[in-house]
Amino acid sequence: MSYELTGKLVAKYDTLQRTETFKIREFAVEKVQEVNGKSITNYAKFQCVQDKTDIIDKINIGDEIKVYFNIKGNKWEKEGRVNYFTNLDAWRVEQILNTNQGTAGGSGDAMESMDNFTAPAQDGSDDLPF
């Protein structure tokens, strides 16, 4: 199951090569919500793995983003002790356009607004050969 969170990028870290075949990159997002008249700020740290480590490259600290992610949990046992940990595995990041600035940033897996896409011609005059 996939989840999403919208907030402000507050940190991004270098890609780490954990083993010869596994790499990881982390970044953090600030989420501010109004609850009963109070402003509540939470921070979530995400990780990207393998070929997704570059999805945050073109996003700048301070940019508003939407992160699509999966929640993954694991059980870890050592010397008779059991521990559990949870990771937020990001697989797509979109930069949220600020209508006051009117410009889009980012690339890679960052997506453009749906407003920029056009519908195909209804008269069947597309130029595809099939």
LINKA-V448134 format. One record per backbone hydrogen bond with DSSP energy under -0.5 kcal/mol. NH is the residue of the N-H (numbers start at 1). CO is the residue of the C=O. Records with the same first field share a line. If there is no record, write none. Layout:
# LINKA-V448134
NH = CO, CO
This chain:
# LINKA-V448134
3 = 69
5 = 67
7 = 65
8 = 30
9 = 63
10 = 28
11 = 28
13 = 26
16 = 24
18 = 16, 22
19 = 22
22 = 19
24 = 16
25 = 48
27 = 46
28 = 11
29 = 44
30 = 8
31 = 42
33 = 40
35 = 33, 38
38 = 35
40 = 33, 38
41 = 39
42 = 31
44 = 29
46 = 27, 44
47 = 88
48 = 25
50 = 23
52 = 49
53 = 50
55 = 52
57 = 54
59 = 56
62 = 9
63 = 60
65 = 7
66 = 94
67 = 5
68 = 92
69 = 3
70 = 89
71 = 1
72 = 70, 87
74 = 85
76 = 83
78 = 81
81 = 78
83 = 76
85 = 74
87 = 72
89 = 70, 87
90 = 47, 88
91 = 68
92 = 68
94 = 66
96 = 64
97 = 95
99 = 97
101 = 98
102 = 98
109 = 107
110 = 107
116 = 113
117 = 114
124 = 121
